[in-house]
Amino acid sequence: MTILQSTQHGVLTLTLQRPEKKNALSSVMYQALTAALQQAEQDPDVRVVVLRGQPDCFCSGNDLADFVAAGALNAEHPTVMFLHALSHFQKPVVAAVAGLAIGIGTTALLHCDLVYAAPGCRFQLPFTALGLCPEAASSLLLPKLVGYQKAAQYLLLGEAFDTNEAHRMGLVNDVVAAEELFAYAEQKALKLAALPSEAVIQSKKLLRAPQQQLVQQVLHQELAVFEHLLHTDACQQALTQFFARNKG
């Protein structure tokens, strides 16, 4: 099982469980996450979702070989299905981040409602180095969060940033000692789960309503450009070099 699920007191915890690949997301993992979110949406006993990895790694991004093999970025692509499920999810999502948060390991956080992180995390959006462009509507959501110049630093240059910077710019709500991180995130999730469910859902809807349509529009635009760039020589060369560095 690469996605572990447990439910307690109205909180569904989804744990990325592929430590040998630093929790790089495969098609199977995307499908499991999407199915879990879709089921949670319909289950009145689930009031909050917690997304987490291991104490030393949240998510190192896409499993690129698996991602390329999954075919065209259409509505049936596992990654696309997950992005839609997460960006449309009506109930609160709490993320607990430790270690690496690369690529979608960072952009997915832009769709979470509360994010808690251990000290020493490494956040990075290395899309341009791979000949690619932002995804998950990050070209819209990150500038809104941190301002254009900072967003350009992270999305164009692909420079990494740490937990303290993520906290300063508002991506992370609180910095929590590593040994307390998961318990702290669970405590916040339980606090949300104890509140009147309809009030929480409607409040999240109101918070996101002003830009929800634009988020979906940008998400589609990014996917179209991403699909185009995947077939360029620059991207193919970058992927070849990446696979050579990471073979075995």
C-alpha positions in Angstrom: 0.0 0.0 0.0 1.5 3.3 -1.1 -1.3 5.4 0.4 -2.3 4.4 4.0 -5.7 5.4 5.2 -7.1 5.7 8.7 -10.2 7.4 10.1 -10.7 8.5 13.6 -13.2 10.9 15.2 -14.2 12.4 11.8 -10.6 12.8 10.5 -9.4 10.8 7.5 -5.6 10.6 7.5 -3.9 9.9 4.1 -0.2 9.0 4.5 2.1 8.8 1.5 4.0 5.5 2.0 6.7 5.1 -0.6 9.8 6.0 1.4 12.1 4.1 -1.0 11.2 6.6 -3.7 11.0 9.6 -1.3 7.2 9.5 -1.7 7.4 10.3 -5.5 3.8 10.1 -6.6 3.0 7.3 -9.1 -0.2 6.8 -11.1 -1.4 4.2 -8.6 -0.8 6.7 -5.7 -2.7 9.5 -7.6 -5.6 7.1 -8.2 -5.7 6.1 -4.6 -5.6 9.7 -3.4 -8.4 10.7 -5.8 -10.6 7.8 -4.8 -10.0 8.6 -1.1 -11.0 12.3 -1.6 -14.0 11.4 -3.7 -15.2 8.9 -1.1 -14.5 11.4 1.8 -16.6 14.0 0.0 -19.6 11.8 0.1 -19.0 10.3 3.6 -20.8 12.4 6.3 -18.6 10.7 8.9 -15.4 12.3 7.4 -15.2 15.9 8.3 -11.5 16.7 7.7 -8.7 15.2 5.7 -5.0 15.1 6.9 -2.3 14.7 4.2 1.1 13.6 5.4 4.2 11.6 4.6 7.0 10.3 6.8 9.0 12.2 9.4 11.8 12.7 6.9 9.9 13.2 3.6 6.6 14.6 2.6 6.7 14.2 -1.2 9.6 14.5 -3.7 7.2 15.3 -6.6 6.1 13.1 -9.5 7.5 9.8 -10.3 8.6 11.2 -13.7 9.0 7.9 -15.6 5.6 6.8 -14.4 4.1 10.2 -15.2 5.4 10.2 -18.8 4.2 6.6 -19.3 0.6 7.6 -18.2 0.0 9.3 -21.5 -1.7 12.5 -22.5 -2.7 15.0 -19.9 -6.4 14.6 -20.4 -9.2 14.3 -17.9 -8.4 10.6 -17.4 -4.8 11.1 -16.6 -4.3 10.2 -12.9 -2.4 13.4 -12.1 -5.1 15.5 -13.6 -7.9 13.6 -11.8 -6.1 14.2 -8.5 -5.7 18.0 -9.2 -9.4 18.3 -9.9 -10.4 16.3 -6.9 -8.1 18.3 -4.5 -9.0 21.7 -6.0 -12.7 21.0 -5.8 -12.7 19.3 -2.4 -15.2 21.0 -0.1 -14.1 19.8 3.3 -11.0 21.1 5.1 -7.6 19.6 4.2 -4.8 19.8 6.7 -1.2 19.1 5.6 1.7 18.0 7.8 5.0 18.5 6.0 8.4 17.2 6.9 11.6 16.9 4.8 11.2 17.2 1.1 8.3 19.0 -0.6 9.2 19.1 -4.2 7.1 20.0 -7.3 3.6 18.9 -6.6 4.7 18.3 -3.0 4.7 22.1 -2.8 1.9 23.1 -5.2 -0.6 20.7 -3.6 -0.2 22.7 -0.4 -1.7 25.8 -2.2 -5.0 23.8 -2.2 -4.8 22.8 1.5 -6.5 24.9 4.1 -4.0 24.5 6.9 -0.3 23.6 6.5 2.0 22.7 9.4 5.7 22.0 8.8 8.7 20.8 10.7 11.9 22.8 10.7 14.4 22.1 7.9 12.0 21.3 5.1 13.0 21.8 1.6 10.4 23.3 -0.7 11.2 23.6 -4.4 9.4 24.0 -7.8 12.0 22.9 -10.3 9.7 22.9 -13.4 11.8 25.1 -15.7 14.9 23.0 -15.1 13.0 20.1 -16.6 11.8 22.2 -19.5 8.3 22.4 -18.0 6.0 25.0 -16.5 4.0 25.4 -13.3 1.0 23.1 -12.5 -1.8 22.9 -10.0 -2.7 26.5 -10.7 0.5 27.5 -8.9 1.1 30.2 -11.5 -2.0 31.9 -10.1 -2.0 30.9 -6.5 1.7 31.5 -5.6 1.9 35.1 -6.8 -1.4 35.8 -4.9 0.2 34.4 -1.8 3.8 35.8 -2.0 3.8 38.5 -4.7 5.0 38.4 -8.2 8.8 38.7 -7.6 9.0 36.0 -5.0 6.8 33.7 -7.1 9.1 34.4 -10.1 12.1 33.5 -7.9 10.6 30.1 -7.1 8.8 29.3 -10.4 11.2 30.7 -12.9 14.6 30.1 -11.2 13.3 27.1 -9.3 15.2 28.1 -6.2 14.6 26.1 -3.0 13.3 27.7 0.2 13.1 26.4 3.7 10.4 26.1 6.4 11.1 29.5 7.9 10.7 31.2 4.5 7.5 29.2 3.8 6.2 30.4 7.1 7.1 34.0 6.5 5.4 34.0 3.1 2.2 32.4 4.4 2.4 29.0 2.8 2.9 27.4 6.2 0.6 28.3 9.2 2.9 27.1 12.0 6.4 25.6 12.4 6.2 22.6 14.7 9.0 20.5 16.2 9.5 17.4 14.1 8.6 15.0 16.9 5.4 16.9 17.5 4.3 17.6 13.9 1.9 14.8 13.2 0.2 15.0 16.6 -0.1 18.8 16.2 -1.7 18.5 12.8 -4.1 15.9 14.1 -5.0 18.1 17.0 -5.9 20.9 14.6 -7.9 18.5 12.4 -9.8 17.2 15.4 -10.6 20.7 16.4 -12.0 21.4 12.9 -13.9 18.1 13.0 -15.6 19.0 16.3 -17.1 22.2 14.8 -20.5 22.2 13.0 -19.7 20.5 9.7 -22.0 22.6 7.5 -20.6 25.8 8.9 -17.1 24.8 8.1 -17.9 23.6 4.6 -19.8 26.8 3.8 -17.0 28.9 5.2 -14.4 27.2 3.1 -16.7 27.6 0.1 -17.0 31.4 0.7 -13.2 31.7 1.3 -12.5 30.1 -2.1 -15.4 31.3 -4.2 -13.9 34.5 -5.5 -11.1 32.7 -7.3 -12.5 29.1 -7.8 -13.5 29.6 -11.4 -10.2 31.3 -12.2 -8.3 28.5 -10.5 -9.9 25.9 -12.7 -9.3 28.0 -15.8 -5.6 28.5 -15.0 -5.2 24.8 -14.1 -6.4 23.9 -17.6 -4.2 26.5 -19.2 -1.1 25.2 -17.4 -1.9 21.6 -18.3 -2.1 22.5 -22.0 1.2 24.3 -21.9 2.7 21.5 -19.8 1.6 18.9 -22.4 3.2 21.0 -25.2 6.5 21.4 -23.3 6.7 17.7 -22.6 7.3 17.1 -26.3 9.9 19.7 -26.8 13.6 18.8 -27.3 14.6 20.8 -24.2 12.3 18.8 -22.0 13.2 15.5 -23.5 16.9 16.2 -23.0 16.3 17.3 -19.4 14.3 14.2 -18.7 16.9 12.0 -20.2 19.5 13.6 -18.0 17.3 13.2 -15.0 16.7 9.5 -15.6 20.4 8.9 -16.1 21.2 10.6 -12.8 18.5 8.6 -11.0 18.7 5.2 -12.6 18.4 2.3 -10.2 
